C-alpha cells in the first residue's frame, strides 16, 4: 500500500523543489567545468569535490521537500545519501591528493617537501 497522495504539489513546494534541483545541477555543472578548465591536477581536484558535495546537498533538499509534501510526512531517507557523500568525497579527495603528491615527488616535480 502506498503512502503517497497522487495529486499535484502546492505551488510553493513546486517552486522550492525546482530551485533546489536547479541549484544542485548548477553546482554539479560548475564543478565539472572546473575539472575541465583548471590547468593542473592539484588545482583541478577541488572543483568537482566541492561541486559534487554542494550539488548533492541541494538535490537532497529538493527530494526531501518533494516527498515530504507529497506524502504528508517528513521524508528523511534521502539525507542518508547526502551523509554518505559528505563522508566519502573528502576522504577520496585526500587519497587522490596524496597519491598525486607521491607521484610528483618521484618524478621530481615542483611540490612541497615531505
Secondary structure, DSSP 4 states (H G I P E B T S, - for coil): ------SPPPHHHHHHHHHHHHHHHHHHHHHHHHHHH-SSHHHHHHHHHHHHHHHHHHHHHHHHHHHHHHHTS---HHHHHHHHHHHHHHHHHHHHHHHHHHHHHHHT-S----
